[in-house]
Amino acid sequence: MRLLTWTAALAVTLVAHPALAATPSDGADAVAGLMAIGILIAAYFFPAIIALLRGHHNTLAIFLLNLFFGWTFFGWLGALIWAATVVQRPTEYRMVHDERARCSKF
C-alpha cells in the first residue's frame, strides 16, 4: 500500500512540475539538454580520452576500466591516474654496420 502511495505522489509531482508543463519552445531547451548530456559523457570518459590523446600503450584497458568501474569514484580516479602514467614507447633496434668486424687479421 505504501508503494502505491509513493508512486501516486511521484506521478502527481511530475505532472504538476512547471518545467514539464506543455509550453511552446523554440528548441533551445532540447539543445541545452543535449549539450549537458554530451558534457557529462565527456567528463565520465575523461580518463579514456586522456589515454587516447596521449597514445598510451594501455588505452583499451583504461577505457574498459573506465567503462565498467568509472561509476565508482575509485574506478574513475584509478583510470585517470593510469592514463597519466608514463607512456612506454616500443624500443627501436638498429643494425649498426661496423667496418672493424669485416676486417680480419687472417
C-alpha positions in Angstrom: 0.0 0.0 0.0 2.8 2.4 0.8 4.4 1.7 -2.6 1.2 2.7 -4.3 1.0 5.9 -2.3 4.6 6.9 -3.1 4.1 6.1 -6.8 0.9 8.3 -6.9 2.7 11.1 -5.1 5.6 10.9 -7.5 3.3 10.9 -10.5 1.4 14.0 -9.2 4.7 15.8 -8.5 6.0 15.1 -12.0 2.7 16.2 -13.7 2.4 19.3 -11.7 6.0 20.4 -12.1 6.2 23.6 -14.1 9.2 22.5 -16.1 7.2 19.7 -17.5 4.3 21.9 -18.5 3.3 21.9 -22.1 4.6 25.3 -23.2 5.8 26.2 -26.6 9.5 26.1 -27.0 12.0 27.1 -29.7 14.1 24.0 -29.2 16.7 25.8 -27.0 15.9 23.6 -24.1 16.5 20.5 -26.1 19.8 21.8 -27.4 20.9 22.7 -23.9 19.9 19.3 -22.6 21.8 17.5 -25.4 24.9 19.7 -24.6 24.6 18.9 -20.9 24.4 15.1 -21.7 27.5 15.5 -24.0 29.5 17.3 -21.3 28.6 14.6 -18.7 29.6 11.8 -21.1 32.9 13.5 -21.8 33.5 14.0 -18.1 32.8 10.4 -17.4 35.2 9.2 -20.1 37.8 11.8 -19.4 40.4 9.3 -18.4 39.9 7.2 -21.6 40.1 10.4 -23.7 43.3 11.4 -22.0 44.8 8.0 -22.6 43.8 8.1 -26.3 45.2 11.6 -26.8 48.5 10.7 -25.2 48.9 7.5 -27.2 49.0 5.4 -24.1 50.0 1.7 -24.6 47.1 0.5 -22.4 44.4 2.7 -23.9 41.9 -0.2 -24.3 42.4 -1.4 -20.8 41.9 2.1 -19.4 38.8 2.5 -21.5 37.4 -0.8 -20.2 38.2 0.1 -16.6 36.6 3.5 -17.1 33.5 2.0 -18.8 32.8 -0.7 -16.2 34.1 0.8 -13.0 34.1 4.6 -13.7 30.7 5.0 -12.0 32.6 4.5 -8.7 34.8 7.3 -7.7 37.8 5.0 -7.2 37.4 3.3 -10.6 37.3 6.7 -12.3 40.2 8.0 -10.3 42.2 4.8 -10.9 41.6 5.1 -14.6 42.7 8.8 -14.6 45.9 8.0 -12.7 46.7 5.1 -15.0 46.1 7.3 -18.1 48.5 9.9 -16.6 51.4 7.4 -16.2 54.4 7.3 -18.4 53.7 6.2 -21.9 56.1 3.3 -22.9 57.3 3.6 -26.5 58.4 0.5 -28.3 62.2 0.0 -28.2 63.9 0.7 -31.5 66.6 -1.7 -32.6 69.1 -0.5 -35.1 71.6 -2.6 -37.0 74.9 -0.9 -36.8 77.4 -1.5 -39.5 80.8 -1.8 -38.1 83.7 -1.8 -40.5 86.1 -3.3 -38.0 84.1 -6.5 -37.9 84.7 -7.1 -41.6 88.5 -6.6 -41.4 90.2 -9.7 -40.0 93.8 -10.3 -39.4 93.8 -13.6 -41.2 
